[in-house]
Amino acid sequence: MTYGDDATVRRILKETGDTWAVVGLSTNTRRAAYGVARVLQRAGKRVVPVHPKAETVLGEQGYPTLADIPFPVDVVDVFVNSHLAGEVADQAVAAGAKAVWFQLDVVDEAAYERTTAAGLDMVMDRCPAIELPLL
């Protein structure tokens, strides 16, 4: 099943806003989150690392949770296991994000239903680094 059609993908990447909180982003350059964050930055997005260590990554101050970010976030990009992702989606709704993006292999159908019912755009099991060049 597809969670987030091409129009939703395009809207999030082109129209939703340029501040992306990347949940799971750390200084580990071997992790997918780091590579995707670099692609997002190159595309003009502000990347905000969200990780318990609150490390500065790619020149941006990190925060331990979404609730700790002291400014609005447009999109929450989620690099955590599926069993943890629903809670992150709920936090994104509470934080006032406009959209949630679950990375490849991150799927939580109940979270998708809750998030879209709250009025947010959502994509699951896709990668913005793959989708951006296709626009």
Phi and psi in degrees as GROMACS dihedral restraints (atoms count N, CA, C in turn):
[ dihedral_restraints ]
;  ai    aj    ak    al  type     phi  dphi    fc
    3     4     5     6     1   -97.7    20    10
    4     5     6     7     1   131.1    20    10
    6     7     8     9     1  -116.4    20    10
    7     8     9    10     1    92.0    20    10
    9    10    11    12     1   107.5    20    10
   10    11    12    13     1   102.5    20    10
   12    13    14    15     1   -77.1    20    10
   13    14    15    16     1   176.3    20    10
   15    16    17    18     1   -60.9    20    10
   16    17    18    19     1   -34.5    20    10
   18    19    20    21     1   -65.6    20    10
   19    20    21    22     1   -38.7    20    10
   21    22    23    24     1   -67.9    20    10
   22    23    24    25     1   -42.9    20    10
   24    25    26    27     1   -57.6    20    10
   25    26    27    28     1   -48.8    20    10
   27    28    29    30     1   -61.4    20    10
   28    29    30    31     1   -44.8    20    10
   30    31    32    33     1   -61.2    20    10
   31    32    33    34     1   -45.1    20    10
   33    34    35    36     1   -63.5    20    10
   34    35    36    37     1   -44.9    20    10
   36    37    38    39     1   -74.4    20    10
   37    38    39    40     1   -30.3    20    10
   39    40    41    42     1  -105.9    20    10
   40    41    42    43     1   -29.9    20    10
   42    43    44    45     1  -122.6    20    10
   43    44    45    46     1   -21.5    20    10
   45    46    47    48     1   -71.8    20    10
   46    47    48    49     1   -31.3    20    10
   48    49    50    51     1   143.2    20    10
   49    50    51    52     1   165.9    20    10
   51    52    53    54     1  -107.2    20    10
   52    53    54    55     1     5.5    20    10
   54    55    56    57     1  -104.6    20    10
   55    56    57    58     1   112.2    20    10
   57    58    59    60     1  -113.5    20    10
   58    59    60    61     1   119.2    20    10
   60    61    62    63     1   -85.3    20    10
   61    62    63    64     1   125.0    20    10
   63    64    65    66     1  -108.4    20    10
   64    65    66    67     1   103.1    20    10
   66    67    68    69     1   -80.8    20    10
   67    68    69    70     1   119.7    20    10
   69    70    71    72     1   106.0    20    10
   70    71    72    73     1     1.1    20    10
   72    73    74    75     1   -80.1    20    10
   73    74    75    76     1   123.9    20    10
   75    76    77    78     1  -131.5    20    10
   76    77    78    79     1  -175.3    20    10
   78    79    80    81     1   -78.4    20    10
   79    80    81    82     1    -0.4    20    10
   81    82    83    84     1   -72.7    20    10
   82    83    84    85     1   102.8    20    10
   84    85    86    87     1   -69.4    20    10
   85    86    87    88     1   -11.4    20    10
   87    88    89    90     1   -86.1    20    10
   88    89    90    91     1   -11.7    20    10
   90    91    92    93     1   -82.3    20    10
   91    92    93    94     1   148.2    20    10
   93    94    95    96     1   -59.3    20    10
   94    95    96    97     1   -36.0    20    10
   96    97    98    99     1   -57.7    20    10
   97    98    99   100     1   -38.0    20    10
   99   100   101   102     1   -65.5    20    10
  100   101   102   103     1   -47.1    20    10
  102   103   104   105     1   -63.8    20    10
  103   104   105   106     1   -42.0    20    10
  105   106   107   108     1   -66.2    20    10
  106   107   108   109     1   -41.2    20    10
  108   109   110   111     1   -59.9    20    10
  109   110   111   112     1   -39.1    20    10
  111   112   113   114     1   -63.6    20    10
  112   113   114   115     1   -42.0    20    10
  114   115   116   117     1   -62.6    20    10
  115   116   117   118     1   -43.8    20    10
  117   118   119   120     1   -61.0    20    10
  118   119   120   121     1   -43.1    20    10
  120   121   122   123     1   -61.2    20    10
  121   122   123   124     1   -44.4    20    10
  123   124   125   126     1   -62.1    20    10
  124   125   126   127     1   -25.5    20    10
  126   127   128   129     1   -87.2    20    10
  127   128   129   130     1     5.4    20    10
  129   130   131   132     1    92.9    20    10
  130   131   132   133     1     9.7    20    10
  132   133   134   135     1   -87.4    20    10
  133   134   135   136     1   145.4    20    10
  135   136   137   138     1   -86.7    20    10
  136   137   138   139     1   123.8    20    10
  138   139   140   141     1  -103.9    20    10
  139   140   141   142     1   124.8    20    10
  141   142   143   144     1  -112.8    20    10
  142   143   144   145     1   111.7    20    10
  144   145   146   147     1   -69.1    20    10
  145   146   147   148     1   134.4    20    10
  147   148   149   150     1  -125.7    20    10
  148   149   150   151     1   113.6    20    10
  150   151   152   153     1  -160.3    20    10
  151   152   153   154     1   145.1    20    10
  153   154   155   156     1   -52.8    20    10
  154   155   156   157     1   -29.2    20    10
  156   157   158   159     1   -78.6    20    10
  157   158   159   160     1   -13.7    20    10
  159   160   161   162     1    50.6    20    10
  160   161   162   163     1    45.0    20    10
  162   163   164   165     1   -78.2    20    10
  163   164   165   166     1   150.9    20    10
  165   166   167   168     1   -77.8    20    10
  166   167   168   169     1   126.1    20    10
  168   169   170   171     1  -132.7    20    10
  169   170   171   172     1   133.2    20    10
  171   172   173   174     1    53.1    20    10
  172   173   174   175     1    35.4    20    10
  174   175   176   177     1    81.9    20    10
  175   176   177   178     1     3.4    20    10
  177   178   179   180     1  -112.9    20    10
  178   179   180   181     1   134.1    20    10
  180   181   182   183     1   -60.2    20    10
  181   182   183   184     1   134.5    20    10
  183   184   185   186     1   -94.1    20    10
  184   185   186   187     1   162.1    20    10
  186   187   188   189     1  -134.9    20    10
  187   188   189   190     1   146.7    20    10
  189   190   191   192     1   -70.6    20    10
  190   191   192   193     1   -29.0    20    10
  192   193   194   195     1  -144.2    20    10
  193   194   195   196     1   165.2    20    10
  195   196   197   198     1   -61.0    20    10
  196   197   198   199     1   -37.8    20    10
  198   199   200   201     1   -64.5    20    10
  199   200   201   202     1   -21.7    20    10
  201   202   203   204     1   -82.3    20    10
  202   203   204   205     1   -11.6    20    10
  204   205   206   207     1   -73.2    20    10
  205   206   207   208     1   121.8    20    10
  207   208   209   210     1   -87.2    20    10
  208   209   210   211     1    18.4    20    10
  210   211   212   213     1  -146.2    20    10
  211   212   213   214     1   163.3    20    10
  213   214   215   216     1   -66.6    20    10
  214   215   216   217     1   144.4    20    10
  216   217   218   219     1  -117.8    20    10
  217   218   219   220     1   134.5    20    10
  219   220   221   222     1   -84.8    20    10
  220   221   222   223     1   -47.3    20    10
  222   223   224   225     1  -129.6    20    10
  223   224   225   226     1   138.4    20    10
  225   226   227   228     1  -110.2    20    10
  226   227   228   229     1   115.4    20    10
  228   229   230   231     1  -100.7    20    10
  229   230   231   232     1   122.9    20    10
  231   232   233   234     1  -110.4    20    10
  232   233   234   235     1   116.3    20    10
  234   235   236   237     1  -115.3    20    10
  235   236   237   238     1    54.9    20    10
  237   238   239   240     1  -126.5    20    10
  238   239   240   241     1   166.3    20    10
  240   241   242   243     1   -60.6    20    10
  241   242   243   244     1   150.8    20    10
  243   244   245   246     1   -54.1    20    10
  244   245   246   247     1   -37.3    20    10
  246   247   248   249     1   -70.2    20    10
  247   248   249   250     1   -13.5    20    10
  249   250   251   252     1  -104.5    20    10
  250   251   252   253     1   -15.6    20    10
  252   253   254   255     1   -67.7    20    10
  253   254   255   256     1   -34.7    20    10
  255   256   257   258     1   -59.7    20    10
  256   257   258   259     1   -41.1    20    10
  258   259   260   261     1   -63.3    20    10
  259   260   261   262     1   -38.8    20    10
  261   262   263   264     1   -65.6    20    10
  262   263   264   265     1   -40.7    20    10
  264   265   266   267     1   -61.3    20    10
  265   266   267   268     1   -41.9    20    10
  267   268   269   270     1   -62.8    20    10
  268   269   270   271     1   -39.3    20    10
  270   271   272   273     1   -66.0    20    10
  271   272   273   274     1   -36.0    20    10
  273   274   275   276     1   -64.1    20    10
  274   275   276   277     1   -42.2    20    10
  276   277   278   279     1   -61.1    20    10
  277   278   279   280     1   -48.2    20    10
  279   280   281   282     1   -61.9    20    10
  280   281   282   283     1   -32.8    20    10
  282   283   284   285     1   -80.2    20    10
  283   284   285   286     1    -7.7    20    10
  285   286   287   288     1    85.5    20    10
  286   287   288   289     1    20.1    20    10
  288   289   290   291     1   -63.7    20    10
  289   290   291   292     1   158.6    20    10
  291   292   293   294     1   -95.2    20    10
  292   293   294   295     1   -22.1    20    10
  294   295   296   297     1  -154.6    20    10
  295   296   297   298     1   156.7    20    10
  297   298   299   300     1  -129.1    20    10
  298   299   300   301     1   137.6    20    10
  300   301   302   303     1  -127.2    20    10
  301   302   303   304     1   115.2    20    10
  303   304   305   306     1   -93.5    20    10
  304   305   306   307     1   130.1    20    10
  306   307   308   309     1   -69.6    20    10
  307   308   309   310     1   176.1    20    10
  309   310   311   312     1   -51.3    20    10
  310   311   312   313     1   135.5    20    10
  312   313   314   315     1    69.5    20    10
  313   314   315   316     1     6.8    20    10
  315   316   317   318     1  -102.6    20    10
  316   317   318   319     1   109.8    20    10
  318   319   320   321     1  -137.0    20    10
  319   320   321   322     1   130.9    20    10
  321   322   323   324     1  -149.4    20    10
  322   323   324   325     1    97.6    20    10
  324   325   326   327     1   -61.0    20    10
  325   326   327   328     1   -38.8    20    10
  327   328   329   330     1   -64.8    20    10
  328   329   330   331     1   -39.9    20    10
  330   331   332   333     1   -64.7    20    10
  331   332   333   334     1   -38.8    20    10
  333   334   335   336     1   -60.0    20    10
  334   335   336   337     1   -46.4    20    10
  336   337   338   339     1   -62.6    20    10
  337   338   339   340     1   -45.7    20    10
  339   340   341   342     1   -64.0    20    10
  340   341   342   343     1   -43.0    20    10
  342   343   344   345     1   -69.1    20    10
  343   344   345   346     1   -46.2    20    10
  345   346   347   348     1   -69.1    20    10
  346   347   348   349     1   -33.8    20    10
  348   349   350   351     1   -64.1    20    10
  349   350   351   352     1   -28.4    20    10
  351   352   353   354     1   -79.9    20    10
  352   353   354   355     1    -2.2    20    10
  354   355   356   357     1    96.9    20    10
  355   356   357   358     1     5.9    20    10
  357   358   359   360     1   -91.0    20    10
  358   359   360   361     1   148.8    20    10
  360   361   362   363     1   -75.4    20    10
  361   362   363   364     1   148.1    20    10
  363   364   365   366     1  -148.5    20    10
  364   365   366   367     1   142.6    20    10
  366   367   368   369     1  -129.0    20    10
  367   368   369   370     1   139.9    20    10
  369   370   371   372     1  -129.8    20    10
  370   371   372   373     1   150.5    20    10
  372   373   374   375     1    60.4    20    10
  373   374   375   376     1    36.3    20    10
  375   376   377   378     1  -140.2    20    10
  376   377   378   379     1   164.9    20    10
  378   379   380   381     1  -125.4    20    10
  379   380   381   382     1   126.6    20    10
  381   382   383   384     1   -64.4    20    10
  382   383   384   385     1   -27.2    20    10
  384   385   386   387     1   -68.1    20    10
  385   386   387   388     1   -27.3    20    10
  387   388   389   390     1   -82.8    20    10
  388   389   390   391     1   -38.2    20    10
  390   391   392   393     1   -75.5    20    10
  391   392   393   394     1   -35.7    20    10
  393   394   395   396     1   -54.7    20    10
  394   395   396   397     1   -47.0    20    10
  396   397   398   399     1   -66.8    20    10
  397   398   399   400     1   -16.5    20    10
  399   400   401   402     1   -84.8    20    10
  400   401   402   403     1   -10.2    20    10
